[in-house]
């Protein structure tokens, strides 16, 4: 059965990784990439994990108290039975859990992904083939450039102003499509003046309550 591709906010949310090896290190890096507050619990933890300034390390065997206050858990030990036990405890506590390479013990899976600023492209085969998802990731890599991250940030900055300056969803859609096209064609993000020209062209100079608010460059 395929997984529903739900994107969730992890910034400053408490996430526990049980395990201190290479697989755990990879999961820690992914969670940190999305701003999570990561704790690692394991009897032995790699120096590469312990040296990460924002990661809390507990060099100890897992116990149920480690779940207290956690909002997401990754069971990344080399003990399948322990991973299953962690999964069962998380499910009883209502905490989403991922048990590495144990699909039956997972509430969610980690996709292959590309990230530029706030733009994220993720790929999943439902856990069937990591090789396939890595292939899709590499195929998408030339498209996911830093320019897209910059463009998303710029469009976010003018979003509320565009909403006020337009009369319909179709006008807003045309404005964003035009700004996207222009940015990709010349490979640089539009200026405030250029955004203003596009809005004026598509809306016919429609004003917001009689006053035209200018866009900052």
C-alpha positions as CSV (number, residue, x, y, z in Angstrom):
1,X,0.0,0.0,0.0
2,X,1.4,3.4,-0.9
3,X,2.1,6.1,1.7
4,X,0.2,9.4,1.8
5,X,2.8,12.1,1.1
6,X,2.1,14.4,4.1
7,X,4.6,17.2,4.9
8,X,4.8,18.2,8.5
9,X,6.5,20.9,10.5
10,X,9.4,19.6,12.6
11,X,11.1,22.8,13.6
12,X,11.9,22.7,17.3
13,X,9.8,19.6,17.8
14,X,11.3,16.9,20.0
15,X,12.5,13.8,18.0
16,X,14.2,10.8,19.5
17,X,16.6,8.5,17.6
18,X,17.3,5.2,19.3
19,X,20.6,3.9,18.1
20,X,24.1,5.4,17.8
21,X,25.5,4.0,14.6
22,X,25.8,5.0,10.9
23,X,22.1,4.6,10.2
24,X,21.2,6.7,13.3
25,X,23.6,9.4,12.1
26,X,21.9,9.6,8.7
27,X,18.5,9.9,10.4
28,X,19.8,12.6,12.8
29,X,21.1,14.6,9.8
30,X,17.8,14.4,8.1
31,X,15.8,15.5,11.2
32,X,18.3,18.4,11.8
33,X,17.9,19.5,8.2
34,X,14.3,20.2,9.0
35,X,15.0,21.9,12.3
36,X,14.0,19.2,14.7
37,X,15.3,19.1,18.3
38,X,17.0,15.8,18.3
39,X,17.9,13.4,21.1
40,X,19.9,10.3,20.6
41,X,19.8,7.4,23.0
42,X,22.1,4.4,22.8
43,X,24.8,2.6,24.9
44,X,27.4,3.6,22.2
45,X,27.1,6.7,20.1
46,X,29.4,7.6,17.2
47,X,31.7,10.6,17.7
48,X,30.1,12.2,14.6
49,X,26.8,12.2,16.4
50,X,28.2,13.3,19.8
51,X,30.0,16.2,18.1
52,X,26.9,17.7,16.7
53,X,26.3,20.8,18.8
54,X,22.5,20.7,18.8
55,X,22.0,17.0,19.5
56,X,21.3,15.8,23.0
57,X,23.1,12.4,23.6
58,X,22.1,9.9,26.2
59,X,24.7,7.1,26.3
60,X,22.4,4.5,27.8
61,X,20.2,1.6,27.0
62,X,16.7,2.5,25.8
63,X,13.9,2.5,28.4
64,X,10.3,3.7,28.2
65,X,11.2,7.0,30.0
66,X,13.1,8.0,26.9
67,X,9.8,8.5,25.1
68,X,8.6,11.1,27.6
69,X,7.9,14.4,25.8
70,X,9.0,13.1,22.4
71,X,6.8,13.8,19.3
72,X,8.5,11.5,16.8
73,X,10.7,8.5,17.2
74,X,13.2,6.6,15.0
75,X,14.2,3.1,16.1
76,X,17.6,2.7,14.4
77,X,19.3,0.0,16.4
78,X,20.8,-3.2,15.0
79,X,18.4,-5.2,17.1
80,X,15.2,-6.0,15.2
81,X,13.4,-7.2,18.4
82,X,14.3,-4.0,20.2
83,X,13.2,-1.9,17.3
84,X,9.8,-3.7,17.4
85,X,9.5,-3.2,21.1
86,X,10.2,0.6,20.7
87,X,7.6,0.7,17.9
88,X,5.0,-1.0,20.1
89,X,5.7,1.4,22.9
90,X,5.4,4.4,20.6
91,X,2.1,3.2,19.2
92,X,0.7,2.7,22.7
93,X,1.8,6.3,23.5
94,X,0.4,7.7,20.2
95,X,3.9,8.8,19.0
96,X,4.7,8.4,15.2
97,X,7.5,5.9,14.8
98,X,9.9,4.7,12.1
99,X,11.7,1.4,12.6
100,X,14.5,1.3,10.0
101,X,14.1,-1.5,7.5
102,X,11.1,-2.9,9.4
103,X,8.0,-1.8,7.4
104,X,5.6,-3.6,9.7
105,X,6.8,-1.5,12.6
106,X,6.6,1.9,10.8
107,X,4.0,4.6,11.0
108,X,5.9,6.7,8.5
109,X,9.0,6.3,6.2
110,X,11.8,8.6,5.2
111,X,11.7,9.5,1.5
112,X,14.6,10.4,-0.7
113,X,14.4,14.1,-1.0
114,X,16.0,17.3,-2.3
115,X,15.7,20.6,-0.4
116,X,16.4,24.1,-1.5
117,X,15.3,26.7,1.0
118,X,11.6,25.9,1.7
119,X,11.2,23.9,-1.5
120,X,11.3,20.2,-1.0
121,X,10.9,17.4,-3.5
122,X,10.4,13.9,-2.0
123,X,10.3,10.5,-3.6
124,X,9.0,7.2,-2.2
125,X,8.5,3.7,-3.5
126,X,6.6,2.7,-0.4
127,X,9.7,1.1,1.0
128,X,9.9,-1.3,-2.0
129,X,13.1,0.0,-3.7
130,X,15.5,2.6,-2.3
131,X,17.4,2.3,-5.6
132,X,14.4,3.5,-7.5
133,X,13.8,6.5,-5.2
134,X,17.5,7.4,-5.4
135,X,17.2,7.3,-9.2
136,X,14.3,9.6,-9.2
137,X,16.1,12.0,-6.8
138,X,19.1,12.2,-9.2
139,X,16.8,12.7,-12.2
140,X,15.3,15.7,-10.4
141,X,18.6,17.2,-9.1
142,X,19.2,19.4,-12.2
143,X,15.8,21.0,-11.7
144,X,16.1,21.6,-8.0
145,X,18.5,24.5,-8.0
146,X,19.1,27.2,-5.4
147,X,17.2,29.5,-7.7
148,X,14.0,27.7,-6.9
149,X,14.6,28.2,-3.2
150,X,15.2,31.9,-3.8
151,X,12.1,32.2,-6.0
152,X,9.9,30.5,-3.4
153,X,11.1,32.9,-0.7
154,X,10.5,36.0,-3.0
155,X,7.0,34.8,-4.0
156,X,6.2,34.2,-0.3
157,X,7.2,37.8,0.4
158,X,4.7,39.3,-2.1
159,X,1.9,36.8,-1.6
160,X,-0.3,38.9,0.7
161,X,0.2,42.0,-1.4
162,X,-0.7,40.1,-4.6
163,X,-3.8,38.8,-2.8
164,X,-4.9,42.4,-2.0
165,X,-4.1,43.7,-5.4
166,X,-6.0,41.1,-7.4
167,X,-9.7,40.4,-7.9
168,X,-9.7,36.7,-8.5
169,X,-7.8,33.5,-8.2
170,X,-7.2,33.4,-11.9
171,X,-5.4,36.8,-11.8
172,X,-3.2,35.6,-8.9
173,X,-2.4,32.4,-10.8
174,X,-1.4,34.3,-14.0
175,X,0.8,36.7,-12.0
176,X,2.7,33.8,-10.3
177,X,3.0,31.9,-13.6
178,X,4.4,34.9,-15.3
179,X,6.9,35.6,-12.5
180,X,8.0,32.0,-12.5
181,X,8.4,31.9,-16.3
182,X,10.5,35.1,-16.3
183,X,12.7,33.9,-13.4
184,X,13.4,30.5,-15.1
185,X,14.1,32.0,-18.5
186,X,16.8,34.4,-17.3
187,X,17.9,32.4,-14.2
188,X,17.5,35.2,-11.7
189,X,14.8,36.2,-9.3
190,X,12.5,39.1,-10.3
191,X,12.9,42.6,-8.7
192,X,10.2,44.6,-6.9
193,X,9.8,46.8,-10.0
194,X,9.4,43.8,-12.3
195,X,6.8,42.3,-10.0
196,X,5.0,45.6,-10.0
197,X,5.0,45.7,-13.8
198,X,3.6,42.1,-14.0
199,X,0.8,42.9,-11.5
200,X,-0.1,46.1,-13.3
201,X,-0.2,44.3,-16.6
202,X,-2.4,41.5,-15.4
203,X,-4.8,43.4,-13.2
204,X,-5.0,46.5,-15.4
205,X,-3.8,48.7,-12.5
206,X,-6.4,47.5,-10.0
207,X,-5.6,49.3,-6.7
208,X,-5.9,48.1,-3.1
209,X,-8.6,50.4,-1.5
210,X,-7.5,53.2,-3.7
211,X,-3.9,53.1,-2.8
212,X,-1.3,51.1,-4.7
213,X,1.2,49.5,-2.3
214,X,4.6,49.2,-3.9
215,X,6.7,46.0,-3.8
216,X,10.2,46.4,-2.3
217,X,13.1,45.2,-4.3
